[in-house]
Amino acid sequence: MKIKPLHDHILVERLEEEVKKGGIIIPDTAKEKPQQGKIIAVGDGRRDEKGNKIPLVVKKGDIILFGKYSGNEIQLVDKEYLIIREDDILGIIEKEK
């Protein structure tokens, strides 16, 4: 199944953080959800007051940071995704060279 976000919406797959501290095992229900994700699909962009299309800054494949309570969670084919607006993105994570 494929999904194409509309306008300035973005489909994000959360990236799991692999942080273990002091050998303590924290159950999944007590863990905070990661605030990093990989962009799976993007919309066409939003429109301004005059009707001109404003393209999105982010693109498919970017790794992003987003707010703790951003977006709407959806379930597609046994996988959890997040649909957020471009305004909810705090930054793009770039790999150092």
C-alpha positions in Angstrom: 0.0 0.0 0.0 1.3 3.5 -0.9 0.2 6.8 0.5 0.9 10.3 -1.0 0.6 13.1 1.5 -1.3 16.2 0.4 0.0 19.8 0.3 2.6 20.4 3.0 2.2 17.2 4.8 5.0 14.7 5.2 5.0 10.9 5.9 7.7 10.0 8.5 9.0 6.7 9.8 10.3 7.1 13.4 13.9 6.0 13.9 14.5 3.9 17.0 17.2 5.1 19.3 19.6 2.4 20.5 20.6 3.9 23.8 21.2 1.6 26.8 22.1 3.2 30.1 23.7 1.2 32.9 22.3 -2.2 31.8 18.8 -1.2 32.9 16.0 -2.6 30.8 13.1 -0.3 30.2 9.9 -1.8 29.0 8.5 -0.5 25.6 5.5 1.0 27.3 7.7 3.2 29.5 9.9 4.4 26.7 9.5 7.8 25.1 8.9 7.8 21.4 11.9 9.0 19.3 11.8 12.5 17.9 13.9 11.6 14.9 12.5 10.2 11.7 13.2 9.4 8.0 10.9 11.0 5.4 9.1 8.4 3.4 6.9 10.6 1.2 6.2 14.4 0.8 3.3 16.4 -0.5 3.4 18.8 -3.4 3.8 21.9 -1.3 1.5 24.5 0.1 0.0 27.6 -1.6 0.3 31.2 -0.5 -2.4 33.8 -0.4 -2.1 34.5 -4.2 -2.4 30.7 -5.1 1.3 30.3 -5.9 2.8 26.9 -5.0 5.6 27.0 -2.4 7.7 23.9 -2.7 8.8 22.0 0.5 12.3 22.4 1.8 12.6 18.7 2.8 12.7 15.7 0.5 12.2 12.0 0.6 15.1 10.3 2.5 16.0 13.2 4.7 16.5 12.5 8.4 14.6 15.1 10.5 13.9 16.2 14.1 10.3 17.0 15.1 8.5 18.0 18.2 7.4 15.5 20.8 3.7 15.9 20.2 3.8 16.7 16.5 1.6 15.1 13.9 -0.8 12.2 13.7 0.1 8.6 14.1 -1.2 6.1 11.5 -0.8 2.4 11.0 -0.1 1.0 7.5 0.7 -2.7 6.9 1.8 -3.5 10.5 4.1 -0.4 10.6 3.6 2.8 12.4 4.1 6.1 10.7 3.6 9.8 11.5 2.0 12.4 9.3 3.3 15.9 10.1 3.3 19.3 8.5 6.5 20.9 7.3 6.1 23.6 10.0 6.4 20.9 12.7 9.9 20.0 11.5 12.6 21.4 13.8 15.6 20.6 11.7 17.3 18.3 9.1 20.1 16.1 10.4 23.0 16.1 8.0 25.9 13.7 8.1 29.3 15.1 8.7 31.9 14.6 6.0 
